[in-house]
Amino acid sequence: MELIKQLREMTGAGMVDCKKALDEAGQDINKAIEILRKKGISKAAKRTDRDTNEGVIKVGVNADNTEAYILQFNSETDFVSRNDKFQGLADDILNVIKANKPATLEALMALPMGSGTVEEAIGTLSGTIGEKMSVKSFEIVNGASVAAYSHSGGRIGVLIALDKSDSVALAADIAMHTAAANPKCIMPSEVDPAEMAKEKEIYKELLIKEGKPENMVEKIVEGKMGKYYSEVCLFEQEFIKDDKKEIKDILAGANILKFVRYSL
């Protein structure tokens, strides 16, 4: 364990990779470093201080549209994010998520894929291409009807879960809307009270500076908060396919259980 710790500090490689390299090198740490470098793992690990702000968002649903999946797989540059091998690895990781439903990122990294683990597959491709890659996040949602939507070549991804069966087309419409409208929450009751108080205070100060009568300020603030909710709450937003309706008007008895929106 002490050798593994030392090798990790020297190379930045993962514990599993370090143990395998030491076993292969007969516990010779210098040989183990060489093995990791040849595999590209040490080279990739030294890039951990770089930002991975590019990448791709992958989405998918199961066969009966009751479970949906989203993955954000990042790279350092847009050039690499368009690489076929990078895209293929992202697809493979999404398939691992579908098949195994890991609960955490750590659990996902340890799952088998190909001849090793997800973490090892990422490290290998990272070393081959010469750029850091990472799974930023993933989620799984369940519902009676779910839909997934991808926009702008995988720059935006959305999942929607409804509690009403046979409503996949409705879920798909709401997913497309969510990609464009970028709500923060579903209902006004879910808005952070601190954020709501801050917005009210800002509105009040502006109205007072504008010279509005004090007895009218509260009423105007409430009107402005209604507009605020229509901007941040999915339930209250104007439907992008028909601006005469709000999302709550098209639900036809369904409830939105959850939405997930990732963007690059």
PyRosetta script that sets phi, psi and omega in degrees:
from pyrosetta import init, pose_from_sequence

init()
pose = pose_from_sequence("MELIKQLREMTGAGMVDCKKALDEAGQDINKAIEILRKKGISKAAKRTDRDTNEGVIKVGVNADNTEAYILQFNSETDFVSRNDKFQGLADDILNVIKANKPATLEALMALPMGSGTVEEAIGTLSGTIGEKMSVKSFEIVNGASVAAYSHSGGRIGVLIALDKSDSVALAADIAMHTAAANPKCIMPSEVDPAEMAKEKEIYKELLIKEGKPENMVEKIVEGKMGKYYSEVCLFEQEFIKDDKKEIKDILAGANILKFVRYSL")
pose.set_psi(1, -34.9)
pose.set_omega(1, 179.8)
pose.set_phi(2, -66.2)
pose.set_psi(2, -39.8)
pose.set_omega(2, 177.8)
pose.set_phi(3, -65.3)
pose.set_psi(3, -41.1)
pose.set_omega(3, 178.9)
pose.set_phi(4, -61.2)
pose.set_psi(4, -44.7)
pose.set_omega(4, 179.0)
pose.set_phi(5, -60.6)
pose.set_psi(5, -44.3)
pose.set_omega(5, -179.5)
pose.set_phi(6, -64.0)
pose.set_psi(6, -41.4)
pose.set_omega(6, -179.5)
pose.set_phi(7, -67.0)
pose.set_psi(7, -38.5)
pose.set_omega(7, 177.9)
pose.set_phi(8, -62.1)
pose.set_psi(8, -41.9)
pose.set_omega(8, -179.8)
pose.set_phi(9, -66.5)
pose.set_psi(9, -34.5)
pose.set_omega(9, -177.8)
pose.set_phi(10, -77.9)
pose.set_psi(10, -30.5)
pose.set_omega(10, -173.3)
pose.set_phi(11, -115.6)
pose.set_psi(11, -24.0)
pose.set_omega(11, -175.9)
pose.set_phi(12, 79.5)
pose.set_psi(12, 4.1)
pose.set_omega(12, -179.3)
pose.set_phi(13, -74.4)
pose.set_psi(13, 161.4)
pose.set_omega(13, 179.5)
pose.set_phi(14, -71.0)
pose.set_psi(14, 162.5)
pose.set_omega(14, -176.4)
pose.set_phi(15, -60.6)
pose.set_psi(15, -43.0)
pose.set_omega(15, -179.1)
pose.set_phi(16, -63.3)
pose.set_psi(16, -43.8)
pose.set_omega(16, 178.9)
pose.set_phi(17, -63.0)
pose.set_psi(17, -40.7)
pose.set_omega(17, 179.9)
pose.set_phi(18, -64.5)
pose.set_psi(18, -43.5)
pose.set_omega(18, 180.0)
pose.set_phi(19, -62.8)
pose.set_psi(19, -43.9)
pose.set_omega(19, 179.6)
pose.set_phi(20, -63.8)
pose.set_psi(20, -41.3)
pose.set_omega(20, -179.6)
pose.set_phi(21, -65.8)
pose.set_psi(21, -41.0)
pose.set_omega(21, 178.8)
pose.set_phi(22, -66.4)
pose.set_psi(22, -41.1)
pose.set_omega(22, 176.7)
pose.set_phi(23, -61.1)
pose.set_psi(23, -43.5)
pose.set_omega(23, -179.7)
pose.set_phi(24, -66.8)
pose.set_psi(24, -31.5)
pose.set_omega(24, -177.7)
pose.set_phi(25, -92.1)
pose.set_psi(25, 6.4)
pose.set_omega(25, -178.9)
pose.set_phi(26, 63.6)
pose.set_psi(26, 35.9)
pose.set_omega(26, 178.3)
pose.set_phi(27, 68.6)
pose.set_psi(27, 15.4)
pose.set_omega(27, 174.7)
pose.set_phi(28, -86.2)
pose.set_psi(28, 111.6)
pose.set_omega(28, -172.0)
pose.set_phi(29, -66.2)
pose.set_psi(29, -34.7)
pose.set_omega(29, 179.1)
pose.set_phi(30, -67.0)
pose.set_psi(30, -40.8)
pose.set_omega(30, 176.6)
pose.set_phi(31, -66.6)
pose.set_psi(31, -37.3)
pose.set_omega(31, 179.9)
pose.set_phi(32, -63.6)
pose.set_psi(32, -40.1)
pose.set_omega(32, 176.7)
pose.set_phi(33, -60.8)
pose.set_psi(33, -43.0)
pose.set_omega(33, 179.5)
pose.set_phi(34, -63.0)
pose.set_psi(34, -41.1)
pose.set_omega(34, 179.2)
pose.set_phi(35, -61.9)
pose.set_psi(35, -45.0)
pose.set_omega(35, 179.7)
pose.set_phi(36, -64.6)
pose.set_psi(36, -39.6)
pose.set_omega(36, 179.2)
pose.set_phi(37, -65.4)
pose.set_psi(37, -40.4)
pose.set_omega(37, 179.6)
pose.set_phi(38, -64.9)
pose.set_psi(38, -33.9)
pose.set_omega(38, 178.9)
pose.set_phi(39, -79.8)
pose.set_psi(39, -9.5)
pose.set_omega(39, -179.6)
pose.set_phi(40, 83.6)
pose.set_psi(40, 0.7)
pose.set_omega(40, -175.1)
pose.set_phi(41, -74.1)
pose.set_psi(41, -42.7)
pose.set_omega(41, 178.8)
pose.set_phi(42, -65.0)
pose.set_psi(42, -42.3)
pose.set_omega(42, 179.3)
pose.set_phi(43, -59.4)
pose.set_psi(43, -42.4)
pose.set_omega(43, -179.8)
pose.set_phi(44, -67.6)
pose.set_psi(44, -40.2)
pose.set_omega(44, -176.8)
pose.set_phi(45, -64.8)
pose.set_psi(45, -31.6)
pose.set_omega(45, -179.7)
pose.set_phi(46, -69.2)
pose.set_psi(46, -8.5)
pose.set_omega(46, 179.6)
pose.set_phi(47, -96.5)
pose.set_psi(47, 15.6)
pose.set_omega(47, -174.7)
pose.set_phi(48, -66.1)
pose.set_psi(48, -17.2)
pose.set_omega(48, 179.8)
pose.set_phi(49, -87.6)
pose.set_psi(49, -2.2)
pose.set_omega(49, 179.5)
pose.set_phi(50, -84.4)
pose.set_psi(50, 153.1)
pose.set_omega(50, 178.6)
pose.set_phi(51, -83.8)
pose.set_psi(51, 141.6)
pose.set_omega(51, 174.1)
pose.set_phi(52, -115.7)
pose.set_psi(52, 83.5)
pose.set_omega(52, -175.3)
pose.set_phi(53, -101.0)
pose.set_psi(53, -6.4)
pose.set_omega(53, 175.6)
pose.set_phi(54, -103.1)
pose.set_psi(54, -177.4)
pose.set_omega(54, 177.8)
pose.set_phi(55, 142.3)
pose.set_psi(55, -151.3)
pose.set_omega(55, -179.0)
pose.set_phi(56, -147.9)
pose.set_psi(56, 149.7)
pose.set_omega(56, 174.0)
pose.set_phi(57, -112.0)
pose.set_psi(57, 122.7)
pose.set_omega(57, -179.6)
pose.set_phi(58, -108.9)
pose.set_psi(58, 141.0)
pose.set_omega(58, 177.8)
pose.set_phi(59, -131.7)
pose.set_psi(59, 158.6)
pose.set_omega(59, 176.6)
pose.set_phi(60, -165.7)
pose.set_psi(60, 164.3)
pose.set_omega(60, 177.0)
pose.set_phi(61, -133.2)
pose.set_psi(61, 159.4)
pose.set_omega(61, 176.8)
pose.set_phi(62, -81.2)
pose.set_psi(62, 178.4)
pose.set_omega(62, -171.5)
pose.set_phi(63, -64.0)
pose.set_psi(63, -34.4)
pose.set_omega(63, -176.7)
pose.set_phi(64, -102.6)
pose.set_psi(64, 15.2)
pose.set_omega(64, 175.1)
pose.set_phi(65, 56.1)
pose.set_psi(65, 42.5)
pose.set_omega(65, 176.4)
pose.set_phi(66, -117.7)
pose.set_psi(66, -5.4)
pose.set_omega(66, -179.9)
pose.set_phi(67, -144.6)
pose.set_psi(67, 135.7)
pose.set_omega(67, -178.9)
pose.set_phi(68, -131.5)
pose.set_psi(68, 156.4)
pose.set_omega(68, -172.0)
pose.set_phi(69, -135.2)
pose.set_psi(69, 144.2)
pose.set_omega(69, 176.4)
pose.set_phi(70, -140.3)
pose.set_psi(70, 141.1)
pose.set_omega(70, -177.6)
pose.set_phi(71, -137.4)
pose.set_psi(71, 134.2)
pose.set_omega(71, 169.8)
pose.set_phi(72, -111.9)
pose.set_psi(72, 114.9)
pose.set_omega(72, -178.8)
pose.set_phi(73, -114.4)
pose.set_psi(73, 117.7)
pose.set_omega(73, -170.5)
pose.set_phi(74, -104.2)
pose.set_psi(74, 153.1)
pose.set_omega(74, 173.4)
pose.set_phi(75, -134.3)
pose.set_psi(75, 175.2)
pose.set_omega(75, 179.1)
pose.set_phi(76, -80.2)
pose.set_psi(76, -35.4)
pose.set_omega(76, -174.1)
pose.set_phi(77, -128.3)
pose.set_psi(77, 154.7)
pose.set_omega(77, 176.5)
pose.set_phi(78, -64.8)
pose.set_psi(78, -32.5)
pose.set_omega(78, 179.2)
pose.set_phi(79, -58.3)
pose.set_psi(79, -46.6)
pose.set_omega(79, 179.5)
pose.set_phi(80, -70.4)
pose.set_psi(80, -35.9)
pose.set_omega(80, -178.7)
pose.set_phi(81, -62.3)
pose.set_psi(81, -22.2)
pose.set_omega(81, 178.4)
pose.set_phi(82, -90.9)
pose.set_psi(82, -5.2)
pose.set_omega(82, -179.5)
pose.set_phi(83, -64.9)
pose.set_psi(83, 136.4)
pose.set_omega(83, -177.5)
pose.set_phi(84, -59.8)
pose.set_psi(84, -37.9)
pose.set_omega(84, -179.5)
pose.set_phi(85, -68.3)
pose.set_psi(85, -39.0)
pose.set_omega(85, 177.1)
pose.set_phi(86, -63.8)
pose.set_psi(86, -47.3)
pose.set_omega(86, 178.6)
pose.set_phi(87, -62.0)
pose.set_psi(87, -40.3)
pose.set_omega(87, 179.5)
pose.set_phi(88, -65.0)
pose.set_psi(88, -40.4)
pose.set_omega(88, 177.7)
pose.set_phi(89, -65.2)
pose.set_psi(89, -39.2)
pose.set_omega(89, 176.8)
pose.set_phi(90, -60.7)
pose.set_psi(90, -42.4)
pose.set_omega(90, 177.4)
pose.set_phi(91, -62.3)
pose.set_psi(91, -42.0)
pose.set_omega(91, 180.0)
pose.set_phi(92, -63.5)
pose.set_psi(92, -41.1)
pose.set_omega(92, 179.6)
pose.set_phi(93, -65.7)
pose.set_psi(93, -40.2)
pose.set_omega(93, 177.4)
pose.set_phi(94, -61.7)
pose.set_psi(94, -39.0)
pose.set_omega(94, 178.3)
pose.set_phi(95, -65.5)
pose.set_psi(95, -35.4)
pose.set_omega(95, 176.1)
pose.set_phi(96, -64.7)
pose.set_psi(96, -40.7)
pose.set_omega(96, 177.7)
pose.set_phi(97, -62.6)
pose.set_psi(97, -45.3)
pose.set_omega(97, 179.1)
pose.set_phi(98, -58.6)
pose.set_psi(98, -44.9)
pose.set_omega(98, -174.1)
pose.set_phi(99, -75.3)
pose.set_psi(99, -33.3)
pose.set_omega(99, -171.0)
pose.set_phi(100, -111.4)
pose.set_psi(100, -19.7)
pose.set_omega(100, 179.0)
pose.set_phi(101, 50.0)
pose.set_psi(101, 57.2)
pose.set_omega(101, 179.6)
pose.set_phi(102, -64.2)
pose.set_psi(102, 149.9)
pose.set_omega(102, -177.0)
pose.set_phi(103, -88.9)
pose.set_psi(103, -24.2)
pose.set_omega(103, -176.9)
pose.set_phi(104, -137.3)
pose.set_psi(104, 166.1)
pose.set_omega(104, 176.9)
pose.set_phi(105, -64.7)
pose.set_psi(105, -38.5)
pose.set_omega(105, 178.8)
pose.set_phi(106, -62.3)
pose.set_psi(106, -40.6)
pose.set_omega(106, 179.0)
pose.set_phi(107, -65.4)
pose.set_psi(107, -39.8)
pose.set_omega(107, 177.6)
pose.set_phi(108, -61.5)
pose.set_psi(108, -45.6)
pose.set_omega(108, -177.5)
pose.set_phi(109, -60.4)
pose.set_psi(109, -29.7)
pose.set_omega(109, -176.6)
pose.set_phi(110, -88.4)
pose.set_psi(110, -6.9)
pose.set_omega(110, -177.2)
pose.set_phi(111, -71.5)
pose.set_psi(111, 146.8)
pose.set_omega(111, 179.5)
pose.set_phi(112, -69.0)
pose.set_psi(112, 140.2)
pose.set_omega(112, 174.8)
pose.set_phi(113, -154.2)
pose.set_psi(113, 124.8)
pose.set_omega(113, -176.0)
pose.set_phi(114, 64.5)
pose.set_psi(114, -131.0)
pose.set_omega(114, -178.5)
pose.set_phi(115, -93.1)
pose.set_psi(115, 1.7)
pose.set_omega(115, -179.3)
pose.set_phi(116, -143.7)
pose.set_psi(116, -136.0)
pose.set_omega(116, 179.4)
pose.set_phi(117, -112.9)
pose.set_psi(117, 172.5)
pose.set_omega(117, 176.0)
pose.set_phi(118, -59.9)
pose.set_psi(118, -43.6)
pose.set_omega(118, -180.0)
pose.set_phi(119, -60.5)
pose.set_psi(119, -42.3)
pose.set_omega(119, -179.4)
pose.set_phi(120, -68.0)
pose.set_psi(120, -38.1)
pose.set_omega(120, 179.5)
pose.set_phi(121, -63.8)
pose.set_psi(121, -40.4)
pose.set_omega(121, 178.1)
pose.set_phi(122, -65.4)
pose.set_psi(122, -44.3)
pose.set_omega(122, 179.7)
pose.set_phi(123, -61.5)
pose.set_psi(123, -40.4)
pose.set_omega(123, -179.8)
pose.set_phi(124, -64.2)
pose.set_psi(124, -48.3)
pose.set_omega(124, -180.0)
pose.set_phi(125, -67.2)
pose.set_psi(125, -37.0)
pose.set_omega(125, 177.9)
pose.set_phi(126, -60.2)
pose.set_psi(126, -43.2)
pose.set_omega(126, 178.7)
pose.set_phi(127, -68.0)
pose.set_psi(127, -37.3)
pose.set_omega(127, -179.8)
pose.set_phi(128, -66.7)
pose.set_psi(128, -45.5)
pose.set_omega(128, -177.0)
pose.set_phi(129, -81.4)
pose.set_psi(129, -28.5)
pose.set_omega(129, 179.2)
pose.set_phi(130, 87.3)
pose.set_psi(130, 32.1)
pose.set_omega(130, -179.2)
pose.set_phi(131, -148.4)
pose.set_psi(131, 141.4)
pose.set_omega(131, 179.4)
pose.set_phi(132, -66.5)
pose.set_psi(132, 140.2)
pose.set_omega(132, 176.1)
pose.set_phi(133, -134.3)
pose.set_psi(133, 151.1)
pose.set_omega(133, 179.4)
pose.set_phi(134, -159.3)
pose.set_psi(134, 147.8)
pose.set_omega(134, 169.3)
pose.set_phi(135, -82.5)
pose.set_psi(135, 113.9)
pose.set_omega(135, 179.9)
pose.set_phi(136, -76.8)
pose.set_psi(136, -45.5)
pose.set_omega(136, -178.4)
pose.set_phi(137, -167.6)
pose.set_psi(137, 163.1)
pose.set_omega(137, 173.7)
pose.set_phi(138, -152.9)
pose.set_psi(138, 157.5)
pose.set_omega(138, 176.0)
pose.set_phi(139, -147.6)
pose.set_psi(139, 156.4)
pose.set_omega(139, 175.6)
pose.set_phi(140, -126.9)
pose.set_psi(140, 131.0)
pose.set_omega(140, 177.2)
pose.set_phi(141, -122.7)
pose.set_psi(141, 150.4)
pose.set_omega(141, 179.8)
pose.set_phi(142, -127.3)
pose.set_psi(142, 150.3)
pose.set_omega(142, 177.3)
pose.set_phi(143, -175.2)
pose.set_psi(143, 173.1)
pose.set_omega(143, 177.4)
pose.set_phi(144, -66.3)
pose.set_psi(144, -31.9)
pose.set_omega(144, 174.3)
pose.set_phi(145, -141.2)
pose.set_psi(145, 126.3)
pose.set_omega(145, 177.8)
pose.set_phi(146, -126.8)
pose.set_psi(146, 158.8)
pose.set_omega(146, 176.5)
pose.set_phi(147, -146.4)
pose.set_psi(147, 153.5)
pose.set_omega(147, 175.9)
pose.set_phi(148, -127.0)
pose.set_psi(148, 144.6)
pose.set_omega(148, -179.1)
pose.set_phi(149, -138.1)
pose.set_psi(149, 132.9)
pose.set_omega(149, 177.0)
pose.set_phi(150, -118.0)
pose.set_psi(150, 136.6)
pose.set_omega(150, -176.8)
pose.set_phi(151, -133.0)
pose.set_psi(151, 150.8)
pose.set_omega(151, 173.7)
pose.set_phi(152, 57.2)
pose.set_psi(152, 47.4)
pose.set_omega(152, 175.8)
pose.set_phi(153, 63.3)
pose.set_psi(153, 31.7)
pose.set_omega(153, 179.0)
pose.set_phi(154, 88.8)
pose.set_psi(154, 16.4)
pose.set_omega(154, 175.7)
pose.set_phi(155, -82.2)
pose.set_psi(155, -26.0)
pose.set_omega(155, 176.8)
pose.set_phi(156, -131.2)
pose.set_psi(156, 138.6)
pose.set_omega(156, 176.1)
pose.set_phi(157, -138.1)
pose.set_psi(157, 141.6)
pose.set_omega(157, -177.4)
pose.set_phi(158, -136.2)
pose.set_psi(158, 141.1)
pose.set_omega(158, 168.9)
pose.set_phi(159, -120.2)
pose.set_psi(159, 140.7)
pose.set_omega(159, 175.4)
pose.set_phi(160, -130.0)
pose.set_psi(160, 136.0)
pose.set_omega(160, 175.5)
pose.set_phi(161, -123.6)
pose.set_psi(161, 126.9)
pose.set_omega(161, 177.2)
pose.set_phi(162, -112.9)
pose.set_psi(162, 158.4)
pose.set_omega(162, -178.9)
pose.set_phi(163, -94.1)
pose.set_psi(163, 6.0)
pose.set_omega(163, -176.5)
pose.set_phi(164, -114.9)
pose.set_psi(164, 128.8)
pose.set_omega(164, -179.8)
pose.set_phi(165, -72.6)
pose.set_psi(165, 165.2)
pose.set_omega(165, -179.2)
pose.set_phi(166, 56.1)
pose.set_psi(166, 34.5)
pose.set_omega(166, -179.5)
pose.set_phi(167, -126.1)
pose.set_psi(167, 31.7)
pose.set_omega(167, -176.8)
pose.set_phi(168, -64.9)
pose.set_psi(168, -40.6)
pose.set_omega(168, -179.8)
pose.set_phi(169, -63.6)
pose.set_psi(169, -39.5)
pose.set_omega(169, 177.1)
pose.set_phi(170, -64.5)
pose.set_psi(170, -44.2)
pose.set_omega(170, 178.7)
pose.set_phi(171, -60.8)
pose.set_psi(171, -38.4)
pose.set_omega(171, 179.4)
pose.set_phi(172, -65.5)
pose.set_psi(172, -40.7)
pose.set_omega(172, 177.7)
pose.set_phi(173, -62.7)
pose.set_psi(173, -42.0)
pose.set_omega(173, -179.4)
pose.set_phi(174, -69.6)
pose.set_psi(174, -34.4)
pose.set_omega(174, 177.2)
pose.set_phi(175, -63.9)
pose.set_psi(175, -44.0)
pose.set_omega(175, 178.2)
pose.set_phi(176, -62.9)
pose.set_psi(176, -43.1)
pose.set_omega(176, 177.1)
pose.set_phi(177, -58.9)
pose.set_psi(177, -45.3)
pose.set_omega(177, -176.9)
pose.set_phi(178, -63.1)
pose.set_psi(178, -36.3)
pose.set_omega(178, 177.4)
pose.set_phi(179, -60.2)
pose.set_psi(179, -40.9)
pose.set_omega(179, -176.9)
pose.set_phi(180, -81.1)
pose.set_psi(180, -40.6)
pose.set_omega(180, -170.1)
pose.set_phi(181, -89.4)
pose.set_psi(181, -20.2)
pose.set_omega(181, 175.9)
pose.set_phi(182, 51.5)
pose.set_psi(182, 58.9)
pose.set_omega(182, 177.3)
pose.set_phi(183, -69.1)
pose.set_psi(183, 158.7)
pose.set_omega(183, 177.5)
pose.set_phi(184, -95.2)
pose.set_psi(184, -26.8)
pose.set_omega(184, -177.6)
pose.set_phi(185, -153.3)
pose.set_psi(185, 177.2)
pose.set_omega(185, -179.1)
pose.set_phi(186, -86.9)
pose.set_psi(186, -52.9)
pose.set_omega(186, -173.1)
pose.set_phi(187, -117.9)
pose.set_psi(187, 154.6)
pose.set_omega(187, 175.3)
pose.set_phi(188, -56.6)
pose.set_psi(188, -31.8)
pose.set_omega(188, -179.9)
pose.set_phi(189, -65.3)
pose.set_psi(189, -15.0)
pose.set_omega(189, -179.1)
pose.set_phi(190, -92.0)
pose.set_psi(190, -6.6)
pose.set_omega(190, 178.8)
pose.set_phi(191, -65.6)
pose.set_psi(191, 135.5)
pose.set_omega(191, 179.6)
pose.set_phi(192, -57.9)
pose.set_psi(192, 123.1)
pose.set_omega(192, -178.7)
pose.set_phi(193, -55.9)
pose.set_psi(193, -36.0)
pose.set_omega(193, 179.3)
pose.set_phi(194, -66.0)
pose.set_psi(194, -40.3)
pose.set_omega(194, 178.5)
pose.set_phi(195, -66.6)
pose.set_psi(195, -40.8)
pose.set_omega(195, 179.3)
pose.set_phi(196, -63.3)
pose.set_psi(196, -43.5)
pose.set_omega(196, 179.1)
pose.set_phi(197, -63.5)
pose.set_psi(197, -39.4)
pose.set_omega(197, 179.5)
pose.set_phi(198, -64.5)
pose.set_psi(198, -42.6)
pose.set_omega(198, 178.4)
pose.set_phi(199, -62.8)
pose.set_psi(199, -43.2)
pose.set_omega(199, 179.3)
pose.set_phi(200, -61.7)
pose.set_psi(200, -42.0)
pose.set_omega(200, -179.3)
pose.set_phi(201, -63.9)
pose.set_psi(201, -40.8)
pose.set_omega(201, 178.6)
pose.set_phi(202, -62.4)
pose.set_psi(202, -46.5)
pose.set_omega(202, 179.7)
pose.set_phi(203, -60.5)
pose.set_psi(203, -44.0)
pose.set_omega(203, -178.3)
pose.set_phi(204, -60.3)
pose.set_psi(204, -48.1)
pose.set_omega(204, -178.3)
pose.set_phi(205, -61.3)
pose.set_psi(205, -41.6)
pose.set_omega(205, 179.4)
pose.set_phi(206, -63.5)
pose.set_psi(206, -43.0)
pose.set_omega(206, -178.5)
pose.set_phi(207, -66.5)
pose.set_psi(207, -40.1)
pose.set_omega(207, 178.9)
pose.set_phi(208, -64.7)
pose.set_psi(208, -41.1)
pose.set_omega(208, 178.2)
pose.set_phi(209, -65.1)
pose.set_psi(209, -30.5)
pose.set_omega(209, 178.8)
pose.set_phi(210, -77.5)
pose.set_psi(210, -7.0)
pose.set_omega(210, 177.6)
pose.set_phi(211, 85.1)
pose.set_psi(211, 20.0)
pose.set_omega(211, 178.9)
pose.set_phi(212, -67.7)
pose.set_psi(212, 142.1)
pose.set_omega(212, 177.8)
pose.set_phi(213, -58.8)
pose.set_psi(213, 139.2)
pose.set_omega(213, -175.5)
pose.set_phi(214, -58.5)
pose.set_psi(214, -36.3)
pose.set_omega(214, -177.8)
pose.set_phi(215, -72.1)
pose.set_psi(215, -10.1)
pose.set_omega(215, 178.8)
pose.set_phi(216, -102.5)
pose.set_psi(216, -16.0)
pose.set_omega(216, -174.0)
pose.set_phi(217, -57.4)
pose.set_psi(217, -48.5)
pose.set_omega(217, -176.8)
pose.set_phi(218, -60.0)
pose.set_psi(218, -42.4)
pose.set_omega(218, -178.7)
pose.set_phi(219, -64.9)
pose.set_psi(219, -41.6)
pose.set_omega(219, 179.2)
pose.set_phi(220, -67.0)
pose.set_psi(220, -39.2)
pose.set_omega(220, 179.1)
pose.set_phi(221, -60.8)
pose.set_psi(221, -43.0)
pose.set_omega(221, 179.5)
pose.set_phi(222, -61.3)
pose.set_psi(222, -38.6)
pose.set_omega(222, 177.2)
pose.set_phi(223, -64.6)
pose.set_psi(223, -40.7)
pose.set_omega(223, 178.9)
pose.set_phi(224, -67.6)
pose.set_psi(224, -35.0)
pose.set_omega(224, 178.2)
pose.set_phi(225, -66.2)
pose.set_psi(225, -34.7)
pose.set_omega(225, 175.6)
pose.set_phi(226, -60.7)
pose.set_psi(226, -41.0)
pose.set_omega(226, 177.3)
pose.set_phi(227, -66.2)
pose.set_psi(227, -39.1)
pose.set_omega(227, 178.9)
pose.set_phi(228, -61.2)
pose.set_psi(228, -45.1)
pose.set_omega(228, 178.5)
pose.set_phi(229, -61.6)
pose.set_psi(229, -36.7)
pose.set_omega(229, -178.6)
pose.set_phi(230, -68.9)
pose.set_psi(230, -16.3)
pose.set_omega(230, 178.5)
pose.set_phi(231, -91.6)
pose.set_psi(231, -36.5)
pose.set_omega(231, -172.1)
pose.set_phi(232, -105.1)
pose.set_psi(232, -18.5)
pose.set_omega(232, -176.1)
pose.set_phi(233, -102.9)
pose.set_psi(233, 120.9)
pose.set_omega(233, -178.3)
pose.set_phi(234, -53.2)
pose.set_psi(234, -44.6)
pose.set_omega(234, -177.3)
pose.set_phi(235, -56.9)
pose.set_psi(235, -33.5)
pose.set_omega(235, -173.4)
pose.set_phi(236, -98.5)
pose.set_psi(236, -5.1)
pose.set_omega(236, -175.0)
pose.set_phi(237, -75.0)
pose.set_psi(237, 149.2)
pose.set_omega(237, 173.1)
pose.set_phi(238, -68.6)
pose.set_psi(238, 131.1)
pose.set_omega(238, -179.1)
pose.set_phi(239, -67.3)
pose.set_psi(239, 128.1)
pose.set_omega(239, -173.4)
pose.set_phi(240, -66.1)
pose.set_psi(240, -22.1)
pose.set_omega(240, 179.3)
pose.set_phi(241, -89.0)
pose.set_psi(241, -10.4)
pose.set_omega(241, 178.5)
pose.set_phi(242, -159.9)
pose.set_psi(242, 95.3)
pose.set_omega(242, -173.6)
pose.set_phi(243, -71.7)
pose.set_psi(243, -0.6)
pose.set_omega(243, 174.3)
pose.set_phi(244, -85.2)
pose.set_psi(244, -7.4)
pose.set_omega(244, 179.9)
pose.set_phi(245, -122.4)
pose.set_psi(245, 150.1)
pose.set_omega(245, 170.9)
pose.set_phi(246, -100.2)
pose.set_psi(246, 165.3)
pose.set_omega(246, -178.1)
pose.set_phi(247, -56.7)
pose.set_psi(247, -38.6)
pose.set_omega(247, -179.8)
pose.set_phi(248, -62.6)
pose.set_psi(248, -21.2)
pose.set_omega(248, -179.0)
pose.set_phi(249, -82.5)
pose.set_psi(249, -15.2)
pose.set_omega(249, -176.3)
pose.set_phi(250, -105.9)
pose.set_psi(250, 2.3)
pose.set_omega(250, -172.8)
pose.set_phi(251, -73.5)
pose.set_psi(251, -21.9)
pose.set_omega(251, 176.1)
pose.set_phi(252, 49.9)
pose.set_psi(252, 47.3)
pose.set_omega(252, 176.9)
pose.set_phi(253, 88.9)
pose.set_psi(253, -5.7)
pose.set_omega(253, 179.2)
pose.set_phi(254, -87.8)
pose.set_psi(254, 157.5)
pose.set_omega(254, 173.4)
pose.set_phi(255, -118.7)
pose.set_psi(255, 143.5)
pose.set_omega(255, 176.1)
pose.set_phi(256, -83.9)
pose.set_psi(256, 113.9)
pose.set_omega(256, -179.5)
pose.set_phi(257, -77.2)
pose.set_psi(257, -41.3)
pose.set_omega(257, -175.6)
pose.set_phi(258, -165.5)
pose.set_psi(258, 149.3)
pose.set_omega(258, 166.2)
pose.set_phi(259, -132.5)
pose.set_psi(259, 149.3)
pose.set_omega(259, 175.4)
pose.set_phi(260, -129.2)
pose.set_psi(260, 130.4)
pose.set_omega(260, 178.1)
pose.set_phi(261, -132.6)
pose.set_psi(261, 120.2)
pose.set_omega(261, 173.9)
pose.set_phi(262, -110.4)
pose.set_psi(262, 145.8)
pose.set_omega(262, 174.3)
pose.set_phi(263, -146.5)
pose.set_psi(263, 151.0)
pose.set_omega(263, 177.6)
pose.set_phi(264, -105.6)
pose.dump_pdb("model.pdb")
